């Protein structure tokens, strides 16, 4: 689509500062900032907006939010941007109303099946891997847009119905084995692409947290309580409280449900997810099952434990977060890698030794250290494989080996980090 003038103006303003630091970084920013609008966005006949994740022909609730969030600062002053973001919100809620357990959806309903999954998907569903964050992200997008613009038109009937659906689902998944209708199995696939134990995942006990079948990477959880995603749920339940009180003050029961659920999840994190370690003190586990088992690592995608202050769960100086960050960015994290060109967080979703551009961008976005941020920008600048864009994972010893050449979310988060560095006069 043709870029709005405000987008071109913003890029010009930032590039005038970035070019003094590095022409290559400025070129990357100029490519990455508009990437979603230029390549991944389609306005539909009903006014909703379909957003490709990139090189996969589907729309993820998570990715589509992250792909357009960096345009929110322009929304208050530009109608085109407002209509695009409102269109994304509209489409996300339409999808949730059709199948709230899905993570990715098609542009139009059809009989195409990309995967051999059971049970059969709704015709609009691309993939039905249930992930808590898939329901968190649309709430985040609506809230940030509402706060930036004051546009309460997004708090209509579809907002209320989507809220009720989300809260009810999360309450059900607090008791996954007792109450959940969700099952998922995939034939002829890697181990992490399906849920075992009859499609229900490994057993869990009640903790107050809500269960997730899969991580934001779309890999199956080892233990069903994915801590970073529960942190995200705590944050957006607070957003729902604020939006409901503004638009539906008479919905007292629903408001109370949001706040009760928020406190139950928050208490569950504090009771079950904080682990005392020898090298780093008290840190957050990545996954727990409520039975005493836990998995200490952090994944490269977002929500991650690394992203907790970025999402609003805690402050940057929170002691347990600082300890957790120390663990994540050390070799004690089994998915932290160091190579000739970069060091950072990878994922079990990609090959060993591959670092994610998203994880590097998030490390920078959660850092208060100018030297660390400049080091991260240098790593990002020198690991694009001369493509001019950010990717998913790349080999820390050979960045020309990478996954996903077209990954709009990664480009958007990179652009956000570059803007932070300019705004804070780090570059």
Secondary structure, DSSP 8 states (H G I E B T S, - for coil): ----HHHHHHHHHHHHHHHHH-HHHHHHHHHHTTHIIIIIEEE-TTS-EEE--BSSSSEEHHHHHHHHGGGHHHHTT-HHHHHHHHHHHHHHHHHHHH-TT-SEE-SS--S--SS-EES---TTEEE----HHHHHHHHHHHHHHHHHH--GGGSSHHHHHHHHHHHHHHHHGGGHHHH-----EESSS-GGGS--TTTT-S-----SS---SB-TTS-B-SSSEEHHHHHHHHHHHHHHHHHHHHH-TT-HHHHHHHHHHHHHHHHHHHHHSEEEETTTEEEE-SEE-SSS-EE----SSSS-STTHHHHTSS-TT-HHHHHHHHHHTSTTSTTEEE-SS-EEE--TTS-TTEEEHHHHHHHHHT---HHHHHHHHHHHHT-STTSSS--SEEETTEEEEES-S-BHHHHHHHHHHHHHHHHTT--
